[in-house]
Amino acid sequence: MARMRHPRFKQVRRLGLNVYGHPKANKRMGKGQARSDKKLTEYGLQLLEKQRLREYYNVMEKQFRNYVTTALRKRGNTGEMIITALETRLDNLVYRLGFASSIRQARQMVVHGHILVDGKKVNIPSYAVEVGQTISLRPKSQKNEMFKENYETAFVNSLPYLSKEENFTGKLVRLPEREEVPIEINEQLVVEFYSRLV
């Protein structure tokens, strides 16, 4: 199935939240245009928050629902488990470590075989990275000027669950705590949205 590609700034305005982290997006949001500016029902608020979270991680509905279903079956805080699963996806960590300038670019890099996990090529964006695993750019790809510029100039938040090392390498040192994940989401609304469907 082809992935839908919405213009990013238009999507930011619609969601009322800069889900792409683009520096110019905040200026283009505008007031009164986003769904979040309108008076929404409880269901509408839950739906909006679900759409925001999906867009943060560039995940399609079927895959997103699988993350939610898996979390609902486990003991613990369902919302936090969903975010942990999304945050530790390979494409997301490639983005967080500064290999890519966006989550979409990170996905492409993984699919096209530029990324290694513990020295082995992994081309599945949804690959669940485990604590202690090393993510690196394959040696041949390190010569790519765009990738070099991304890595050298990217503003990488000091995320305590990641370590950025030399030679285009990073590591997931531990699972993230919810308050450390740099997204503006009320995950409880997402859980409520799916709980009524289960």
N, C-alpha and C positions, 0 to 999 in steps of 0.2 A: 504494500500500500504506500502511495506517495505521501510524503510529509507535507502538511500545509505550511507555507511560508508567508506569514503576515508581515507587512512593513513594520519595522520595530517601533518607530515613533508613534505610529497610529495605534499599535497595540498598547503602548505605554499610556496613551491618552485614554483608551477604552478601559483599561484596568485601573487607572488612577494611581499607578505605582510604577516606579522605575525598576522593573524586574530584570532589566539587562545590565544595570550598572553603568550605562553609557553616560559620560559626563554632560552631554548636551540634552539628554532626554528630559531632565527636570525642568528645563526652560520651556519645553514644548508641550508639557502636560496640559496647561490651560485649566481654567476653572469652569465648572458647569458643564463640561463635555463628557467627563468620565461617568461610567455607571455608578462609581462610588460616590459621586456628588448628588445622585438622585436618592430619593427616599425609597429604600429597598425593604422588602418583606424579610422575615427571618430566613426563608428559603433562598431569597435573592442574595442575601449577605453570605450565606454558606456557599452558594454557587460561585460567587465572585471570588471568594477566598480560595476555593478549589482551583479556579482558573488561574489565579495569580501564582499559586504554588506550582502548578503544572508548567507554567511559562517560565518561572525561575529556572527550572531544570530541563526545559525543552523536552518534556516527556509526553508521549501520546496517551490518549485516554485509557486504552486497554491495558497498557503497561502500568500506568498510574494506579488504576483500579487494583491490579495485582499486588502492588506495594501495600495498598490500604488493606486489602483482604488478608494478606499475610500478617500484617501488624495486628489486625483485629483478633486473630486467632491466638496471639501470644499474650502472656501476662506482662503487665507493665503499662507505662504511659503510651497509648496508641499513637498520639500525635508526634511525640518525640521519636518513636521508633520509625515512623514514616520518614521524618526529616533525616534521621541518621542513615537510613537506607538510601535516600536520594543523594545525600551529601557525600557518601562514600562510593558513588558510581565513578567509574574510571573517567568518563568524559568530564564530569564535574571537577574531579581532582586535577586533571590536566589543566583546566581553566584556573582553578584556585592557585596552582603552583606557578602560573604565569607563562606556561608554554603557549597558550592561546589567548587572544584578546577578547574572545567571547565564548559562550557555551556552544554556540553553533560551530564556530571554528574548531573548538576542541573535539566535538563529535566527528567532524570531517578528518581531523588528524588521526583519530583512533581508527576510523573506518579504512583510511588509506594506508594503514600500517606504519605510521611514524612513531608509535609509542610502544615501549617495552615495559613489561611488569616483571620484576626480578630477572631481567635480562632476556625474557622471551616475548616475542611479538604477540600482542593481544589486540584484535580488531573489533571487539564487541564493546560499544559505548556503555552498555548497562552492566558490564563486568563489575562485580562487587569486590572492591579492593579490601583486603584484610589488614589488620594492624600489623605493622612491621614490614609490609611489602614496599618495594622500591619502584618508583615510576621514573622512567627516563626517556629521553629522545634518542632514537636509534642513531648510531654514529653518522651514517650517510645524511640523515636529516638535519644534523647539527650545522651543516654547511649552508642550509637554506637561510637566506638573509631575513626573510619575514619572521621565521621562527627565532632566529638570533635576536632580532629587534624586540620581539614579544618578551623574550626571557630577560633581556638586559634592561628594558625600559618599563616593563609592567609594574604597576603599583600593586604590590602584594601585601594585603593586610597581614599583620603578624598573627596568624591563626595558630594557637598553641597545639593543635592536634596534627599540624604538618611541620615538616622540616624541609627547608629548601637548601640543597647542597650544591657543590660545584659540579661542573661537567654535565649541565642540563639534567640534573637528578633531584628528586624529592622523595619524601617518605611519609606515609601515614603512621604517625608515632602512637596514636591512640584514637579511640572513638571520640567524636566531638560531643561536648555538652551542648544542650539546646541554646543556652545564652551566648555561646561562642559562634554560632552559625550566623553569618551576616545576611539574613533575610528578614524582611518585615512581614510576618505572617502570623495570624491567629490560627494555629493548626487545629485547635479544638473545633472551630467552625467546619473545617474539612472533615473531621471525624464524624461530626453530627450530620453532615450532608450524606455521607455514605452509610451511616448507621440506619437511616430511614429506608435505605434501599436494600439492605441485607435481610 
